[in-house]
Amino acid sequence: MQRIGVFVCHCGTNIAATVDVKKVVEMAAKEPGVVHAEDYQYMCSEAGQAKIINAIHEKNLTGIVVCSCSPRMHEATFRKAAAKAGLNPYMVEIANIREHCSWIHKDMEEATLKAVILARAAIAKVNLDAPLQPGESLVTKRALVIGGGIAGIQSALDIAEAGYEVDIVEKLPSIGGRMSQLDKTFPTLDCSACILTPKMVEAAVHEKINIYTYSEVEKVSGFVGDFTVDIRKKARSVDMSKCTGCGVCSEKCPSKKNANEFNRGLNNRSAIYIPFAQAIPNVPVIDRENCIKFKTGKCGACSKVCAAGAIDYEQKDEIVTQKYGAIVVATGFDVIPLDKYDEYAYSQSKDVITSLELERIMNAAGPTKGHLERLSDGKAPKNIVFVQCVGSRCSDERGKSYCSKICCMYTAKHAMLIRDKYPDTNVTVFYIDVRTPGKNFDEFYRRAVEDYGVNYVKGQVGKVIPQPDGTLMVQASDLLENKQIHMEADMVVLAAAIEPNKDVRKIATMLTASIDTNNFLTEAHAKLRPVESPTAGIFLSGVCQGPKDIPETVAQAGAAAVKAIGLLAKDKLTTNPCTAHSDELLCNGCSQCANVCPYGAISYEEKQVNDHGIRETRRIAVVNNALCQGCGACTVTCPSGAMDLQGFSNRQILAEVDAICR
């Protein structure tokens, strides 16, 4: 029989306000194996831990149960206290009576009864526990960054500066991401390219950074400290080692009517192209879907004019396999499609555009060379209407329920830039709320109103109607004046909601990382582990985790890099022994446990088993302890009862039940 100590925490009034702590102590003291039970105001405090350590010494305890908050918060705290007292830390069990009792029940009697039940269950588990010893796994001193935007570049630079090899995988032909498409940045109004380009160049020339552009992660296996990743390098049809970036091939290419993705489809590009002037690498890529040579086999103009002989039509995709100790996900964002918002006439008029399209129009390298003009007729607009929250804070299934966070600020930026460069242009902004939660953000918005004369109207636009003369009739409501507004506009700019990159679900599946209902990657803990995925060794950087602006993105990228560096700095990792294991005598090799394992930790092998003197070869489940997170999914689904957590087995439980029945 174990000698168990039970410690019940008041957690201030978090627990004690709804749970009768004294009664929980009283009932726990009567359980088999319990030789000590007490309560304390804050068990996680230094004084509370001292009580646990003293009780272990004085009562010669072999296991303890702490009735407190979630084990996510303080399981490590109490395990360290037990280890300090000489007790095996895996003989500590947590009964979560805060989140599971006091925070969800209002009736004290009901909450107390449930707390007693949870405490008894934890005590019963300690009675069946056996001391465990953690294992070790080696760490590969190399990091992978998925995504080559500002978040991925910053994370890679920080990791590389610490002395570790880093690979950046970017699916587009150049790094730079969404920030490379911006003209100016708020709240300082400095040039986006002027900030980003030095970072891109620094990453390209850094001796510790290797960049895979026009590439995608194909497969991920392994575990924290030892990931194996297959990267597909798509065929550019251009030899990067020979190309000089002269651009003659793009000039001579006869296929020039292909939508320019970098300019959001507002102009055309050739079939062989460099995405933008500052692209890294400054090497073109052939769009095989639109290239005449690949469609008919009859062109080859680019090959004929290339003095360096860099064009290679026979180039094939290449799979690169590499090992990594840590992975940083920085897959970025895109704006939502507006096909479901036809009331704004986005698909009916060229003069209804998104804010990101306006960025390209106002950029000197954009489709209009930086001149603000209507796409329908090239004339300068005199009246511009901005519509906020298109798809953000949306109550129906068309849009997103969350606030996209950056729209209020970039709309103020656009309005200020337009009024500054074209002072005769009237700018009206229709908004639900103005949200400016950042350093100098509210002052920035006030400048737009007070110094630049931007007309902000609290209200919603109901409809945009294209007129025969080319203007746009905007129907809206003014909630402060309680009146309807009908006004003519030459251009309407929609602040469309942002959403995670469409590839994020595929990436999350490969990494066994968690995502929420909006496809944003979920952090391990919103407050204590904001840049870590629940899957060990996977770190989150930038908008893949949630909407944020550039300063916040860069800050999170640095935080993710620090976490990755902390992992890579270790030669070995201690593995958690609280994992599943298979009883070879009970396992029937049905594969049900492997099918439900979310971490891919279970495999099968043929083993010779001695079953009561009979030797035979069986197909047995084998658990990779480095991958297993001890979630218990396999133990629930196993039809033969062979899968269970380390430390005790189903046969022990059956024997215990049999003894009680007798």
N, C-alpha and C positions, 0 to 999 in steps of 0.2 A: 504494500500500500504506500502511495506517495504521501509526503508531508507537504501540504499545500497551504499557502498563505493567500488570503483574499484581501484586496485593498480597494475600497470604494471611494471614488472622488466626488466631491460636491460640485466641482467646477464653478465655484462662486455660487450663482443661482441658476446657472445653465441647466444643471441636473437637479439640484436640491429643491428648486421651486416646484417641480412636478413629481419628482421621485422621492419617496420616503427612504432616505439613505440609511438611517438607523435600522429600518426593518430589513433592508437588503443585507446588511451586515449580519443581523440576527439570523436570518434564514440561511445565509451562506455558511455560517459557522456550524450548522447542523449537518452539512453534506459530508459524505464519506471522504476521508483523507484530509479534510480541512482541520488544521491545528492552530490556525491564527486568522483572525478577521478584524479589520479596523477600517475606519473612514478618516478622511482628511479633506480640508478645504480645497487645496490645490495639490493633487498628488504628483503632478508633473514638475512642481517647483523643486528647488534644491532641498528644502526641508522635507518635502514629500518623498523624494527619492532616498533621502537619508533614512526615513522610516522603513522603507522597503529593504534597504541594505542591512539595517540593524536587525530587522525581523528575520532575515535569511540567516544571519549569524547566530542570533539568540535561540531561534526555534529550529535550527538545522533544517530549513525548508529545502525540498527537492523540486518544487515547482510553485509558480505564483500565478494568480489571476488578478488582473487590474480591471475594475469596472469603471470605465471613464468614457472619453470621447473616441472618435474613429481611430482605428489603428494607423490610418494614413497620416495622422497628426503626430502620434507619440509612441507608436510601437517601438521604433528605434531607440527612443529615450529610455523606455522601461527595460528594453533588452540590454542596453549598455549599463544600466544600474545593476541588473542581475549579474552580468558578467563581472562587474567591478566587485561584487560580493562573492565571486567564485562559483556562481550558479550558471549552468549551461543556458545561454540566452534563448535557446529554442524551447525551453521549458516555461516560457512566458506566454500566456494567452490573454487577449484583450476582449472584454465584453463591452460592446459599444452601447452604453445605456444613455448616451446623449442624443445622437442622431436617430437611433432606433426607438427611443422611448420618450425622453423628456421633450424633445423638439417636435414630436408628431402627435403627442397625446396631451389633452387638456385636463383629463380626469386623473387625479393623483393615485387613486386606488388602481385604476387600469394600468397606468404607467409603472407603478411599483411592482405589480404582479408580473408584467412583462420583463422588467429589469431583473427580478428574481429568477425568472425562467432562463434569461440569457446568462446570468451568472452561474446557474446550475449547469447549463450546457458547457460553459467554458471550464468549469471544475471537472466535469465528466471527461472532457477532452484531455485535460492535464493528467488525469488518472490513467489515460491510455497512451499518453505521449512517451516517447523515448528520446534521450539526448541525441542531438544531431551535430555533425561536424561539417562546416562549410568546405567546399572544394575550391580549386583555383583554375583560372583560364588565362592564357597569354593574351597580350594586347598587340595588335598590329599598329605600328606607328605611322598611320596614314589616314587622312580624312577625305570623305567625299562630300561635295556640295552640289545638291541638285537644284539647278536654277542659276542663271548668270545675270540676274538683275542687280540692283544696288545692294539688296540684302545678301545675296549669294557672294557678290564681289567683296563686300566688307567682311563677311564671315571668313572667307578664304584668305584674305589679306591678314587678318588677325591671327588665324591659325598658323599661316606660313611664317609670320614674324616671330612666332614662338619656336620656330625651327622644325616644324613638321611638314611633310609632303601633303599637298592638297590637290585634288582633281575637281575641276568645275565641269559639270555636264549641262549644256544648254541646248535645247531642242531647235532654236533658231540659228541662222547662219552667223550671227554675231552676238556677243555678250552686250549687256546694256539694259535689257529689259524695258519695262514700261517707262522708266524715268528718261530714257533716251528719246522718247517721243514728246517730252514736255518742252515748252518754250522757256518759261520762267517758273520759279518756285516761290511759294509763300513761306513766311511773312516778309522775307527780305527782298523779293523780286530780283534775285540774281539769276543768271543764266544757268539753266539746268545742265546743258552740255559742258559749260565751263567747270562745273563741280564734278560731273560724272566722268568726263573723258580722262582726266588725270588718274582717276581710280582704275579705269579700264586699262590704261597703258601700264600702270604699276602692276596690275595683276598679270598682264601679258608678258612682262619682262622679268617677273619675279622668278628666281631660280627654283623656288619650292612649289610653284604653282604650275599645273599642267591643265590646259583648257581644251575640252572636247566640245566644239560647237557643231551644230547640225547633227546632234547626237541625242540619244534617249537611253534611259535606264531600262534594260530589257528584263532583268531578273535579279532578285536579291535573295540570298540564303545566308545561313549562319546566325550569329548572335553577337551581343555586345562585345566589342574588342576583337571580333573575328568574323566580319561580314565578307561574303564573297558576292561580287556584283558583276553582272554581264552588261556591258555598255555597247549599244549598237551605233557605230559611226556610219551615218548614212552617206551614200556616195554623192559627193559634190560635183562629180564629173570634171573636176579641176584639180590638178596636182598642186597642193599647197606649197610644196618645196620649190617648185619652179616659177609659180606665178609672181609677177612683180607688182600687181595691182594697178596697171596702167589704165585700165578701163576701156581700151580699144574694142574689146570683144562686145561690151554692152552697147557701144555706139554703132557698131556694124550689124548687130543682130536684127534681122528683119521682123521678128515677132515682138512687137512693141505694144500690143494692146492687152496687156495683162494687168489686172488690178494690183496696185501697189499696197501690200499689206501694211508696210511701215507707215504710210500716209493714210491708213484706215480706208483704203479703196477710193480715195478722192481723186487720184490720177493714175496713170498707167506706168508700167516699167517694162523692160525687155525680158526675154526668157532667161537670159544669163545676166545676173545683176549682183551688185553689192548693196545691201539694205539701206545704208546711209553713209554719209561722207566719213564719219569718225569710226566706222565699223571696225571691230577687232575680232577675228583677223580681217585684214583689208584684202580679202580674196573673194572673188565672185563664186556664185553657185548657180548651177543650171536647173531651172524649173522643168523637170522632165515631162510634166503633164502638158505644158504649153510649148515645149521646144519642138520646132519643125523636124529636126534631125531625129528625135526619138519617136515622133508621131508618124513620119513618112519615110525617114531615112535619106532624104534628098537635100538637106541644107548643108550644114557643116561650115557656115560662114565664120563662126568664132574660131574654129580650129585653123582656118586658112589665114586669118589676120593675126593670130597669136604668135608673136616673135619668139616668145620663150618656150613654145611647144608645151604649154601647161594643160591644154584641153585633153581630157581622157574620157571618151565616150564609153569605154569598156569598164570603167571603174565600178566596183561592186561594194555593197555594204560590208562592213567589217565588224566582227564581234571582239571586243576587248574585255578580258576577264582580269579583275584586280581585287585584291583584298584590302579591307579598310577596318580600322578600329572604331570609327565614329562616322555618322552620317548626319549632315545638316540639310534640312529640307527648306528651300527658298523658292517655291514654285510660282509665287506672285499672284496676279489677279487679271481680270478683264472686266469690261463693262457688260451688263446684261444685254441680251438681244431685246430690241424694242418692237418686235413684230406683234406683240400682244397689246401694245399701246397705240392703236391706230387713231385714237381720238386726238393725238398730237400731230397727225399727218406726216409722220417721219418717213413713211414709205411712199407718200404722195408728192412731197415737195423736196427739191434739193436744198431749199433754204431752211429746212428744219434739220438741225444737226445736233450731235452730242458734244459734250464739253471736250472730250478727247479729240474729236474732229476739229473743233475750234483751236485746240492747241497746235495742230498741224497747220491750219490755215495761217495762224499768227506767227509761225516759225519761219525764219528766213530761208530754211532749207525745205519748206513745205511746198504743197502744190501751187500756191499763189505767190511764192517767194516772200511771204511775210505780209502781203497786202491784205487787209480785211475787205473782202468782197463777197458778194452773193455768188454761189456756185451756179445758179441758173442763168445769170446774164452778165456776170463779172462787174456789176455796179456796186458802188460803196453803199452799204446799208445806213439809213438815217435813224431808224428806230429798231432797237434790238430788245427782245424779251427773253429773259432767263427763267426757266421753270425748274424749281428745286424739287428734290425728293421724287424723281420719276423712277418708281420701282423700289425706293427705300421706304421703310416704315409702312409697308403696304399690308393691308388687312386681308387681301384676297390672295388667291393662289398665283396670280400673275407675277408678283414681285417678291421682294424680300421683307421679312418682318423687322430686320435690324436697321439701324442707322449706318449709312456708309461712311460717316465721320469726316471725310475730307471735302464733301461737296460744297458746304457753306463757304469754306475758305477759298477753294479754287474759283468759285463763282465770283466772290469779292475780288479776287486777283484779276480775273478776266474783265470784270466791269471797270476796275481801276486802269488797267492797261489800255482798254478801248477809249475811255474818257481822256486819258492822258495823250494818246496819239491822235485821236479823232475827237476833239472837244465838241464838235457840232453834233455828234451822235447821241441820241437819247437812249439811256439804258434803264430798263425796268426789271426788277427781280421780284418774282412771286415766290413766297416762301411759306412754310408751315411754322417752323421755328428757326431761328438763327442759332446754331450751336458752334461755339468757338472755344473749346476747352484746351488751350495750349498757351505757351509763353508768348506774349505779345499778339495773340490771335484776336482777342476782342478789340484791341487798339487798331489792328489792321482793318477789321470790319468797319469800325467807326470812321476810319479815314475814308473808306469808300463812300460812306454816306455824307460825312461832313465836309471833306476836302474835295471830293470828286463829283459830288452831286448825283450819286446813283439813287434812283427812286426805288425804295424797298416797299413792297405791298404785302401785307400779311393776308394771304388768301391762296386759293387753289385755282389753277387753270382747268376749266372743264373741257374745252375743245379748241383746236386750231383748225381754221377752215381756209384752204387756199382760194384766192380770188382770181377772177379772169385776168385782172391786170398784173398778176404776179405777186401781189402783196399777200399777207397772211392776216386773217381776222382772228384775233385772240379773244375768246370768251372766258371771263374769270370772275371771281368774287373777291370783294374787299371785306374781310371779316371785321376789321376795326370800324369802318364806316358803314357796315351793314348794307352794302349795295352791290349791284352787278356792274361789271366793267366790260365794255366792248371797245377794243382798241386795235388799230392797224399796226402791223410790224413788217419790217423788211426781212428780218431773220429771227428765228426762234432757236434758242440753245437749250437743250435738255440735259440736266444734271442726272444722268442715268446711274442707277445703283451699281456698285462693284460687287463682284463675286469671285470666288477662288478660281484659279486656272482649271480648265476642264479636265486636265490630266491628273488632277490631285487625287481623285478616287482610285485611279489605277495605281498611282504611286503609293497611296495609303494601304492598298491591298498587298502590294509587294513587300512593304515594310512592316505589315501587321500593325500599323499606327491607327489610332482612333480618329474618327471624324464626327462632327456634329450633324444636325439635320440640314444645315446650310452648306455642308461640304468643307467647312473650315476644319483644319487639323486641331485636335483637342490636346491641350496641355495636361501634364500629369496632375498639377494642382494650380488653380487659378492664381493663388497668392504666393505660395511657397516654392513652386516649381513651374514658373510661367513659360519657360523656353524649352522644357523637356517634354518629350512624348511619354505616355505611359509605357511604351516599349523601350527598354533600356538601350542606350547608345544612339537613339534617334533624337535630334534636336530641331527646334522650330525657329525659323527666322523670317520675319516680314509678314506680308499680308496673307500668306497661306494659313496663318493662325487666327487672323481677324483683321478687320479694317484698321488701317493706321496710316499716318502721314510719313514723310521721308525722315524727319529727325527721329521719330519713334521707331521706324524701321531700322535705321542705322544703329540705334541704341540696342534694339533686340538682337540684331545681327552680331554685335559685339558680345552680348551676354551669351548667345548660343555658342560663339567661338570659345569663350572662356570655359564653358561647361565641357565642350569637346576637348579643349586643351587639358583640362583637369583629368579627363579620362585617358587621353593619349600619354600623359606624363607617367602613368603607372605601367610597370612591367607586367604585373599580374593583377587580375581581378578576383575578388572573393565572391564565389557563387553562393546563392541562397539555397540551403539544403531543403527548404520547405517546398519540395516539388513532388510531382507524382512519381509513382513507380509501379511496375507490373509484377504481380505474383506469378512466377513461371508455371506453377502447378495448376493455377486456375485459368490462365489465359488460353483462349481457344483460337486466337489469331483472326478474329472476325473483322478487324479494321474499323470498327465503329468509333473507337477512341481517337484514331488518327483522323477520321473524317470530321470530327467536331473540334479538334484542337485548333484554336485561333492562331497559335504561334508556330505551327508546323514542327512541334517538338517531338512528335512520336513517329518512329519508323518501325520496320519489322525485319527480323532476321531469323534464319533457321538455326535452332540450338538443340543440343542433345539434353534431354531432361530425364532425371531419375525420379519417377513417380512411384513411390513405395516399392522400390526394387526393380521396377520395369523401366528399362532405358529405351527411349524413343526420341526421334527428331521431330520437333514441333515448330510451328511458326509463332514466334513470341514477340509481343510489343516491347520496344526498347525506348526509354525516355531520355532525351538529351537534356541533362540538368541545367545546362547553360541557357537553353532556350525556354524551358518550362518556367511559367510564372506562378504555378500553383493555384490556378483559377478554379480547378475542380470540375471542369466540364467533362473530362474523360471519366472521372469517378462516377458521375451521375449516369452517363450513357452506357457504361460497361455492363453487358447482360450477365456476365459470369462473376462479377465482383472481384476481378483480378486487379483493377486499377484503383489505387488509393494514394493518399499522401504519405510521404516519408515519416517514419517515426512510429506508426501503428498501422495495423492492417484490418481488413474486414473480418478476417478470421478471429482476430483479437476481440473485435466488437461482438461477434457471434458468440464467442466463448463467454464474454462478460454477460450478455443477455441470457445465455443458458444457465449461468451460475445464479443470476438473480431469480430466474424462473424456478430453479430448484429450491 
